[in-house]
Amino acid sequence: MLSALFSNIGTTALVILFFGGSIFVHELGHFFAARRRGLKVERFSLGFGPKIWSWRGKDGVEYRISWIPLGGYVALPQLADMQAIEGASETPVEQLPSIDYASKMIVSVAGAAMNVVFAFLLACIIWLIGVPTSSEYTSTRIGYVTPTIENIEGKQVPSPASQAGLQIGDRILSIDGHKLSDWNDIMEALVMSSGISADGRRQAVFTIERDGQPRQITVFPLLSGDEKFRKVGIAPGYELLVHEVTPGTPAAQAGLQKQDEILSLDGVRILHGVSFHEYLRDHAAQPVQALVKRGEAEVALTIPARADAKTDLGVELTTTFALTHPTPWMQLWEHTSTSFRTLWSLINPRSDIGLSKMAGPVGIVRILHSAAESGLRALLMITILINVSLAIFNLLPIPVLDGGHMLFATIARLRGRPIPVNVIASTQSVFMLLLISMVLYVSFFDVRRWSRDRQNSRPPAAEAPAPAPEPATQPAK
């Protein structure tokens, strides 16, 4: 119990370090750029609202940690009037010299630039240490087609993949023209697809390779699962290796050995663990001919019949793993592409992706916590994604964000005179309320997901023991 406590404390500390660090480097970018361009810096704050702790440095800047952990800010009265959000300025803006357009743009973009630099440095670490990757993840082959899937009404219906004619062994090349490199790409392209058929059904065009020939198959995805994502009912195909064989079991009697690769059962190609177990369950009453690859040779084995389909086969399966070293540029490109596709899905009226499916501060902390429990590699990879997403989000031309400052500066430059201070202040306040509302909305669904997943992960409650029977006769008094 003590070790679990210390482990949880360590995990929480890592979450604070990497999440807080991502905010810190962003604000540090603004701070350094502002000092470099000669702007007055009044305050450097991690978080918004009332301060928890503060300290004034010899440079005259107040450094503080504040109560509302929705980001941070560097108070720069010459850049924008943010008093409603950051507090009153110590020096009236009118008494400070104006700054040029270049300084406004450089200081505004510096935060996002620092996030990208931070992400690049973390990506370099991933490049050096590598990422253990399974053939299941790197696959673009279909290894299993589910006969049915559960729709949003909770009913089992024929899976779109089986109805469209997708087959085990098909290699998926693209979905709706988006080229794919691994199974994560496939799931992402499917979830973010927005195709609608002429009769109003959700539609995705799969370009596949079958028997060496490319072909296009139109699939009509269904919304499924707790998050109501588009699904078609497919799973990846991968090398199926024998990990362990229990002595005295049907697998041992058949002669299966560790590291054997399962190729087929009764001539049926097997590319997924579910296919393997389902076939043996459905054909338990008769011997099954298994073809395996052992070393460089193919070996034919016979798995004996079983009187009970539930009899343990006595075999554990796994797949191949390799240590990959994706370059920093490739990592940043993948995360940037994902972020822009997500943004497009949010504004695309035909998409099934809405704000309720996004992660706010609560969701990000939860994701970081899960990654920290998985190990340093996972934590670094998630932090890279967060920093890239943070950079892109902050550069959106929305008031209160860095992109909003750039927008106001550009409008003022184009019109040849400054935008009235009261217009900027009012606009900032309105959009700050909208931003807070959005964060609260997203956080509601973050908490609901967290609560649901915790409930689903709990083991079923044990049945209460039956009450003791009443004695047949009462004892004498």
Buried (B, 14 or more C-beta within 10 A) or exposed (E): EEEEEEEEEEBBEBBEBBBBBBBBBBBBBBBBBBBEBEBBBBBBBBBBEEBEEEEEEEEEBBBBBBEEBBBBBBBBBBBBBBBBBBBEBEEEBEEBEEBEEEBBBBBBBBBBBBBBBBBBEBBEBBBEEEBEBBBBBBBBBBBBBBEEBBBEEEEEBEBBBBEBEBBBBBBBBBBBEBEBEBBBBBBBBBBBBBBEEEEEEBBBBBBBBBEEEEEEBBBBBBBBEEEBBBBBBBBBBBBBBBEEBEEEBBBBBBBBBEEBBBBBBBEEBBBBBEBBBBBBEEBBEEEBBBBBBBEEEEBEBEBEEBEEEEEEBBBBBBBBEEEEEBEBEEBBEBBBBBBEBBBEBBEEEEBBBEEBBBBBBBBBBBBBBBBBBEEEBBBBBBBBBBBBBBBBBBBEEBBBBBBBBBBBBBEBBEEEEBEEEEEBBBBBBEBBEEBBEEBEBBBEBBBEBBEEEEEEEEEEEEEEEEEEEEEEEEEEE
